[in-house]
Amino acid sequence: MSGKFRRVAENFWVSPQIAPNELKDAAALGVKLVINNRPDNEEPGQPAGAEIEKAARAAGMDYVSIPVSGPPGEAEIERLADALDGVDGPVLAYCRSGMRSAMLRALLLARDGAPPNAVAEEAAAAGYDLSGLRPRLEALSRRAKN
């Protein structure tokens, strides 16, 4: 089992860059959807998204690419919401370190009205410090409540 998958919530895992041969570990966790938050060619030698997609589908999982360069924007948040809509089971999102995947989930939760403290604590429990994202989490959460 891959030790780099970090459970953020009951049905949401994040990970640094994965290799195609690690998708069997994700399937063993019951993962139904793999979300790639990493642009292709971000770093020499990283597996192409198409390789990960092929391995995910071969292991019986769905796959979606939502590349994020820098802090996630509104379009990426909305694409994550769409990708998660109707998923029946755990999700594994990955990027270079897992941080953009954790950020994107946190922004979606805040946009949907989750308390910023709870969102930040959830990410911190998985090893991701979202303190730099705090003002944006608060603004999104306030907007959801108005």
BALOVEX-812231 format. One record per residue: x, y, z of N, C-alpha, C in turn; residue in one letter. Coordinates in steps of 0.02 Angstrom, whole numbers, plus 50000, padded with zeros to 5 digits. Example, Ala and Ser with C-alpha at 12.3 -4.5 7.8 and 13.67 -1.06 7.14 Angstrom:
<pts>
506604971650390506154977550390506604983550390A/506424988850354506844994750357506455000250394S/
</pts>
This chain:
<pts>
500424994150000500005000050000500455006250000M/500275011149958500675017249954500605021350017S/501165022750049501155026750110501095034150096G/501105036150033501075043350020500365045850011K/499865041450009499175043650005498985046250075F/498735052350078498545055350142497795056350144R/497485053450195496755054150202496595061050230R/496215064850192496005071550213495315071150244V/494895066950217494215065850242494035058550227A/493465056550252493275049450245493335046950173E/493115050850126493125048750056493575053050011N/494075056250040494515060450000495235059750023F/495655057549976496365056549988496745061349943W/497325063649965497775067549923498455064249923V/498845065749871499495062649864499955067049824S/500605066449839501095069149791501045065049727P/501425067049677501415063649612501395056149620Q/500945052949583500905045749584501175042849519I/501355036649522501585032949463501035028149442A/501025026249378500495021649356500445015249398P/501005012649421500985006349459500685007249529N/500575013349551500275014649617499515014749615E/499235014449555498505014749550498175008649579L/498525003049580498244996949611498154998149686K/498605001949717498525003649788497915008049799D/497795012749754497205017049759496575012749752A/496575008249705495995003849696495864999649759A/496404997549791496334993549852496004997549909A/496075004149906495745008449956495015009749938L/494805007349881494125008449858494035014649817G/494585017849798494545024049759494145022849695V/493685027449682493265027149622493465032249570K/493785037649592493975043149547494665045649565L/495085046349514495755049249521495725056149488V/495935061249526495935068149501496655070449495I/496855072149435497525074649422497515082249424N/497835085249474497875092549479498545095249455N/498915091149420499575093149398499605094049322R/499835099849299499915100649226500455095949200P/500355093249141500875089249109501495093649097D/502075090449098502715093749085502895099249135N/502625098749195502805103449248503525102449270E/503745096249266504405094349290504665088549246E/505305088649229505565083149188505465076449223P/505255071549184505195064749210504545063049244G/504095067849253503455066049284503035062049235Q/502655057249261502215053349216501695057949183P/501555056749121501045060549086500355058849114A/499905063549112499225062349135498905056549098G/499055055849033498765050348994498985043549021A/499605043049046499845036749076499455035149140E/499355040249181498985039349244498255037549228I/497965041049180497275039649160497205032349137E/497655030049095497625023249069497655018149127K/498115019249174498195014749230497585015049277A/497315020949287496715021649330496135017849299A/496025018849236495455015549203495555008049201R/496175005849191496314998649191496184995549259A/496254999649312496124997249380495394998249401A/494975000549353494255001149367494045007849397G/494475012949391494315019449419494195024449363M/493795029549378493725035149333494305039949343D/494385044549296494955049149298494715055849270Y/494955061149301494825067849274495455072049286V/495595076349237496165080849242495905087849256S/496135090749311495985097749328496655100949344I/497055102549293497725105249307497685112049342P/498105112949392498135119049431498855121649429V/498935127749404499585131149405499515136949454S/499855136649510499785141849560499165140649601G/498925145749637498325144849678497715143149634P/497295138549656496705136749616496235142749607P/495955143349548495475148649532494765146049535G/494305150549521493595148849522493425143249473E/493745143349414493605138149364493805131249389A/494375130749421494605124349448494155121949505E/493935126649547493485124949602492835122049573I/492575125249522491945122849492492045116149458E/492605115149425492745108749393492795103149445R/493095104649504493125099649557492415098049581L/492005103049591491315101949612490965097349563A/491045098649498490725094549447490995087449449D/491655086649458491965080049459491715075949518A/491615079249575491405075649635490665074149637L/490275077649596489555076749594489395069649572D/489095065849615488885059049597489405053649605G/490005055349630490505050149641490285045849700V/490275039349689490045034749741490645031049769D/491015034549812491595031349843492175036249849G/492735033749874493315038049886493625040949823P/493945046649832494285050349780495005051049799V/495455050649750496165052049760496355057749713L/496565063349742496795069049703497545069749714A/497915071349660498635072049667498895077949626Y/499475080249647499865085349611500595084049628C/501025088949624501735087649638501845085649710R/501545089449757501645088049828501005085949864S/500435087049833499795086049865499475092549889G/499875097849893499635104149920499085107349877M/499185107549811498665110649769498015106649773R/498065100149779497475095949786497115097449852S/497495098049906497205099749971496905106749969A/497245111449937496995118349931496335118549893M/496325114949837495725115049795495125112349833L/495215106849869494665104149909494445109149962R/494925112249996494765117050049494365122950021A/494575125349963494225131049932493505129049913L/493415123049888492745120749872492315120249935L/492585117449988492205116950050492015123750076L/492485128450075492335135250099491815138650054A/491885137649990491395140549943490695138049957R/490655131849981490015128849997489795130150069D/490175134450104489965136750171490285133350230G/490765128950219491095125650276491495130850316A/491515130050382491905134650424492655134250407P/492975140050397493695140050381494125136250431P/493965136650496494355133050546494335125550533N/493735122950520493655115750509494025113650445A/493995117750394494325116150331495085116050341V/495345121050376496065121450388496305115650433A/495915113950483496095108450528496095101750491E/495615100750447495585094650408496225093850366E/496425099150333497035098950292497655098050336A/497675101550392498255101050437498335093950464A/497785090550478497825083750503498145079050451A/498105080950388498415076950334499105079550317A/499335084850353500005087350342500055093350296G/499505096650282499505102350236499325108750274Y/499775113650272499685120050306499355124950258D/498735126750272498365131350230498325138350259L/498765140050305498725146550337498765152250287S/499145151550234499195156750183498555157550143G/498115152750147497495152850110496915155350153L/497055156650216496535158250265496075164050244R/496355169850221495895175350201495415173350145P/495655169450098495225167350044494695162350068R/494885157850112494395153150141493845156850177L/494045161950216493555165850254493085169650207E/493365172650155492955176450107492455171850072A/492685166050050492235161350016491685158950063L/491865157350124491375154950172490865160350188S/491085166650197490625172250209490145173150150R/490425172750090490005173650029489475168250025R/489645162150045489165156550042488595157650091A/488725161050146488225162150197487775168150183K/487975172150135487565178250118487105176950060N/
</pts>
